Amino acid sequence: MPPLAPTGPGRVLHQPATARYPEMPGKVAVVTGAARGMGARFAAGLATRGVHVVGGDLDAAAMTATADELAVALAAESVEDKPGRIVASALDVTRAEDHVALAQRAIDEFGRIDFWVNNAGIFPYAEVPDITPEQIRSTLSVNVEGVLFGAQAAAARMEPGSAIVNMASVSAVRVRKGRAAYCSSKAAVAHLTESLAVELGDQGIRVNAIAPGYIDTEMTRWIQDDAPALAKALDAVPLHRIGSPEEVCSVLLFLLSDSSRYVTGHSLAVDGGSRHV
């Protein structure tokens, strides 16, 4: 295989993962916040490997459009395994009952839930004096309660050998100015992941988290469009580039697969080493 060539803003390496997981075809995954961004990438990456996906999003119309677009793309793609189906559903992650309904949708459509990905989140900005009660409440509600409610709904319907993956962040361990609400919420997700892993281990359910750094998504577009800010950010990344969604998806697939069947309660950083700088 030829070496990867850095291209694009921040020298992003966009290339799909080549690893194959033969145990995945026929499995069923639920992905929250799947209408766009990393959630849509996760849904596509799973379906490409034969996993049936139920995608939930607050924007139900966008979720339906994404599911339709991915179905067309997968049908045209040359893949070794028959691609999985993608089903769209409405979801407000701040409502526990919506998670229950989403889980039931997966059971009704496919008869089981093997994987649950708590991806939905928000990325608010405000310096500490300007954080409003509404902002901190909404951030913790979406980013933390949404993870808890998803895990509760999933665990009630999962069999031993199933896996849950939460989206934490390198911001759980690194402070970013203007992101106090976000950073604190992701620190809570990292610790909640450990608690879930300990409590759900008795059911044979693994729970891990992914902690991305700077990834080439809409959430980081602001820094990619600001040359001085981008240069400063890349100075704090030992690999000196922005990561790609494909590289995050590769880690998701690993954490859901049997290759990580003795890994639980861990937050795996996908940050180019920036947490150490």
Backbone torsions as a table, in degrees:
resi	resn	phi	psi	omega
1	MET	NA	132.1	-179.5
2	PRO	-69.0	154.5	179.7
3	PRO	-65.4	151.9	178.0
4	LEU	-74.4	137.0	179.3
5	ALA	-103.5	124.3	178.2
6	PRO	-64.2	131.5	178.6
7	THR	-143.6	162.5	171.7
8	GLY	80.3	-178.8	-177.8
9	PRO	-58.7	130.8	179.5
10	GLY	65.9	18.3	179.0
11	ARG	54.9	62.2	-178.4
12	VAL	-85.1	136.5	177.8
13	LEU	-99.6	100.6	179.4
14	HIS	-100.1	103.2	175.3
15	GLN	-154.3	130.0	-178.4
16	PRO	-60.7	152.1	176.3
17	ALA	-66.3	143.5	179.7
18	THR	-98.1	-10.9	-178.8
19	ALA	-64.7	139.2	177.4
20	ARG	-115.5	143.7	-179.8
21	TYR	-123.8	95.4	-172.6
22	PRO	-63.8	-15.9	179.7
23	GLU	-83.0	-8.5	-172.2
24	MET	-80.3	-37.1	-178.1
25	PRO	-53.5	132.8	-179.6
26	GLY	92.5	-12.6	177.2
27	LYS	-74.3	167.8	-176.6
28	VAL	-126.6	130.1	-179.2
29	ALA	-124.5	146.5	170.1
30	VAL	-113.2	130.9	179.6
31	VAL	-125.9	122.4	177.9
32	THR	-91.1	153.5	-177.7
33	GLY	62.3	41.8	-170.4
34	ALA	-96.6	6.5	-177.2
35	ALA	-75.2	-24.2	-176.2
36	ARG	-157.8	177.5	174.5
37	GLY	59.1	-142.3	-176.5
38	MET	-63.8	-34.1	-179.9
39	GLY	-60.9	-42.8	177.7
40	ALA	-66.0	-37.7	177.1
41	ARG	-64.4	-41.5	178.8
42	PHE	-62.4	-45.1	179.7
43	ALA	-59.8	-43.8	179.7
44	ALA	-65.4	-44.1	-178.9
45	GLY	-63.2	-38.4	178.2
46	LEU	-70.6	-46.8	-178.6
47	ALA	-63.1	-34.7	177.4
48	THR	-59.2	-29.9	-179.3
49	ARG	-96.3	19.1	173.3
50	GLY	85.5	10.0	-179.9
51	VAL	-89.3	132.3	173.7
52	HIS	-78.0	136.2	-173.3
53	VAL	-124.8	132.5	168.2
54	VAL	-107.6	113.8	-178.8
55	GLY	-100.2	129.4	178.9
56	GLY	-115.4	140.9	179.6
57	ASP	-155.9	150.8	177.7
58	LEU	-63.0	-35.2	177.3
59	ASP	-89.0	88.8	-174.4
60	ALA	-62.5	-37.5	179.9
61	ALA	-65.2	-43.0	178.3
62	ALA	-65.5	-37.0	178.5
63	MET	-63.6	-42.1	178.3
64	THR	-64.5	-43.1	179.9
65	ALA	-63.6	-42.3	178.7
66	THR	-63.9	-43.3	178.8
67	ALA	-60.7	-42.0	179.2
68	ASP	-65.8	-42.8	179.9
69	GLU	-64.3	-42.7	179.7
70	LEU	-66.0	-37.3	179.0
71	ALA	-62.2	-41.9	178.5
72	VAL	-65.6	-44.8	-179.1
73	ALA	-63.8	-41.1	-179.6
74	LEU	-67.5	-36.2	179.2
75	ALA	-64.6	-31.4	-178.0
76	ALA	-88.9	-12.9	-175.5
77	GLU	-84.1	144.3	177.0
78	SER	-91.1	104.5	-179.9
79	VAL	-125.3	152.2	-178.0
80	GLU	-68.8	-42.4	179.6
81	ASP	-95.2	149.6	174.7
82	LYS	-63.1	126.9	-176.3
83	PRO	-64.5	151.8	177.8
84	GLY	-79.3	162.6	175.2
85	ARG	-81.2	150.5	176.1
86	ILE	-120.6	122.7	-177.8
87	VAL	-113.9	133.9	-178.8
88	ALA	-96.7	145.6	178.5
89	SER	-150.3	149.6	175.7
90	ALA	-78.1	144.8	-178.9
91	LEU	-156.3	125.2	167.4
92	ASP	-106.3	107.3	-172.3
93	VAL	-66.7	-13.4	179.0
94	THR	-81.7	-4.9	-179.1
95	ARG	-110.2	114.7	-179.1
96	ALA	-57.7	-38.1	-178.4
97	GLU	-65.4	-26.7	177.5
98	ASP	-69.4	-36.9	176.8
99	HIS	-65.2	-40.9	178.1
100	VAL	-61.2	-43.3	179.1
101	ALA	-65.7	-37.2	178.8
102	LEU	-65.7	-42.3	177.7
103	ALA	-62.7	-41.6	179.2
104	GLN	-65.2	-34.7	177.5
105	ARG	-61.0	-41.6	178.4
106	ALA	-63.2	-42.0	178.7
107	ILE	-64.5	-44.1	-178.9
108	ASP	-64.1	-39.2	-176.9
109	GLU	-78.9	-41.6	-169.5
110	PHE	-127.8	-6.7	173.8
111	GLY	83.4	1.8	-176.7
112	ARG	-167.8	167.5	170.4
113	ILE	-135.2	118.5	178.5
114	ASP	-101.9	-35.3	-176.2
115	PHE	-131.5	142.1	174.0
116	TRP	-133.6	125.8	-177.9
117	VAL	-116.0	109.6	177.8
118	ASN	-85.4	86.5	-174.4
119	ASN	-100.2	-28.7	-173.7
120	ALA	-58.3	139.4	178.6
121	GLY	-169.8	166.3	175.8
122	ILE	-125.5	158.9	-170.4
123	PHE	-131.6	68.2	-174.3
124	PRO	-74.5	154.4	175.7
125	TYR	-120.5	132.4	169.8
126	ALA	-173.7	134.8	173.6
127	GLU	-71.1	156.5	-170.2
128	VAL	-49.1	-45.6	-179.3
129	PRO	-64.7	-19.4	-175.1
130	ASP	-101.8	0.1	178.3
131	ILE	-68.9	122.2	-179.0
132	THR	-91.0	158.8	175.1
133	PRO	-56.1	-37.8	-179.8
134	GLU	-65.3	-39.8	-178.6
135	GLN	-66.3	-45.7	-178.9
136	ILE	-67.9	-36.9	178.3
137	ARG	-65.1	-45.6	-177.7
138	SER	-67.6	-36.9	179.9
139	THR	-65.2	-47.6	179.2
140	LEU	-67.7	-34.5	-179.7
141	SER	-65.4	-47.9	-179.1
142	VAL	-73.0	-51.5	-170.1
143	ASN	-78.6	-27.3	-177.2
144	VAL	-110.3	-55.6	179.4
145	GLU	-61.8	-35.7	178.1
146	GLY	-59.5	-37.0	177.4
147	VAL	-69.4	-45.5	179.9
148	LEU	-61.3	-48.5	-178.0
149	PHE	-62.9	-38.6	177.9
150	GLY	-63.9	-44.3	179.6
151	ALA	-64.0	-39.3	178.9
152	GLN	-62.8	-46.7	-179.7
153	ALA	-64.5	-40.0	-179.2
154	ALA	-67.5	-50.1	-174.4
155	ALA	-61.4	-30.0	-179.3
156	ALA	-69.4	-14.8	-174.7
157	ARG	-125.2	0.6	-176.8
158	MET	-91.7	153.3	174.6
159	GLU	-99.8	161.9	174.8
160	PRO	-54.3	140.1	-177.6
161	GLY	98.5	-4.8	178.7
162	SER	-81.6	169.1	-175.9
163	ALA	-144.2	142.7	174.7
164	ILE	-118.1	136.1	175.3
165	VAL	-126.2	127.8	178.3
166	ASN	-104.8	154.3	175.7
167	MET	-97.8	106.7	172.2
168	ALA	-95.0	-141.8	179.9
169	SER	-173.1	155.7	171.5
170	VAL	-62.4	-19.4	177.3
171	SER	-67.4	-10.4	175.1
172	ALA	-68.4	-23.1	-177.6
173	VAL	-123.1	-7.2	178.3
174	ARG	-124.6	130.7	-180.0
175	VAL	-80.5	135.8	173.5
176	ARG	-122.5	128.5	-179.9
177	LYS	-59.1	137.2	178.6
178	GLY	82.7	-0.1	-177.0
179	ARG	-123.8	31.1	-176.2
180	ALA	-59.4	-42.3	-180.0
181	ALA	-64.2	-44.6	-179.6
182	TYR	-65.6	-49.1	-178.0
183	CYS	-59.3	-43.5	-179.2
184	SER	-66.3	-35.5	179.3
185	SER	-67.2	-38.6	-179.1
186	LYS	-74.5	-29.4	172.2
187	ALA	-63.7	-38.5	177.4
188	ALA	-65.1	-39.3	178.8
189	VAL	-62.8	-42.7	179.7
190	ALA	-60.8	-43.2	-179.0
191	HIS	-73.8	-37.3	176.6
192	LEU	-61.4	-36.9	177.6
193	THR	-59.0	-42.1	178.6
194	GLU	-64.6	-42.3	179.4
195	SER	-63.6	-44.5	178.8
196	LEU	-61.7	-41.1	-179.4
197	ALA	-61.9	-41.2	-179.7
198	VAL	-67.5	-45.1	-175.4
199	GLU	-76.2	-33.0	-177.7
200	LEU	-91.1	-5.0	177.9
201	GLY	-61.2	-31.7	178.3
202	ASP	-62.6	-25.3	178.0
203	GLN	-91.1	1.0	-178.7
204	GLY	76.1	22.5	179.4
205	ILE	-104.2	127.0	177.8
206	ARG	-91.5	143.6	178.2
207	VAL	-134.1	120.4	178.2
208	ASN	-133.4	173.2	178.2
209	ALA	-134.4	155.0	171.9
210	ILE	-109.4	135.2	-179.3
211	ALA	-119.2	86.3	-179.2
212	PRO	-73.1	154.5	170.1
213	GLY	-101.8	-132.6	177.3
214	TYR	-75.1	113.7	179.9
215	ILE	-121.5	146.1	-176.2
216	ASP	-74.8	78.8	177.3
217	THR	-134.3	176.0	178.3
218	GLU	-59.6	-28.8	-178.1
219	MET	-65.6	-25.2	-179.9
220	THR	-108.9	9.1	-178.1
221	ARG	-60.1	-34.2	-178.0
222	TRP	-59.6	-38.6	-177.6
223	ILE	-80.5	-29.8	178.7
224	GLN	-71.1	-24.0	179.3
225	ASP	-89.7	0.1	-179.6
226	ASP	-119.6	97.8	-173.0
227	ALA	-54.7	-47.5	178.8
228	PRO	-62.9	-40.2	179.7
229	ALA	-66.2	-38.6	179.5
230	LEU	-65.3	-43.9	179.5
231	ALA	-61.3	-42.5	178.4
232	LYS	-63.8	-41.9	-179.5
233	ALA	-63.5	-43.9	-177.2
234	LEU	-69.2	-25.3	174.9
235	ASP	-64.4	-24.7	-179.2
236	ALA	-94.2	8.0	177.9
237	VAL	-115.5	112.5	-178.4
238	PRO	-53.8	-31.5	177.6
239	LEU	-83.7	-6.5	173.9
240	HIS	55.1	42.7	173.0
241	ARG	-158.4	163.2	174.2
242	ILE	-83.9	144.7	178.7
243	GLY	-81.0	163.7	179.9
244	SER	-108.2	154.9	175.5
245	PRO	-57.4	-32.9	179.3
246	GLU	-61.4	-35.0	-179.7
247	GLU	-72.6	-31.5	174.8
248	VAL	-71.7	-40.8	179.6
249	CYS	-62.9	-35.2	177.5
250	SER	-59.4	-40.6	179.6
251	VAL	-70.1	-39.4	176.4
252	LEU	-57.5	-48.2	-178.8
253	LEU	-59.9	-40.7	177.8
254	PHE	-61.7	-46.6	-176.8
255	LEU	-68.5	-25.1	177.3
256	LEU	-85.8	-21.8	-171.7
257	SER	-82.2	170.3	175.8
258	ASP	-68.5	-14.6	178.2
259	SER	-64.9	-20.9	179.1
260	SER	-115.1	30.6	-172.1
261	ARG	-67.5	-10.3	174.9
262	TYR	-113.7	23.7	178.5
263	VAL	-114.5	119.6	176.5
264	THR	-153.1	150.9	-179.6
265	GLY	74.9	22.3	-174.3
266	HIS	-115.6	140.2	170.5
267	SER	-104.6	112.2	-175.5
268	LEU	-95.0	116.1	-177.8
269	ALA	-76.4	133.9	173.7
270	VAL	-124.8	78.2	-166.7
271	ASP	-139.7	11.6	-179.5
272	GLY	64.6	14.9	179.4
273	GLY	89.2	8.3	-173.5
274	SER	-66.0	-22.2	-179.5
275	ARG	-66.7	-16.0	-177.2
276	HIS	-93.7	-6.4	-173.4
277	VAL	-97.0	NA	NA
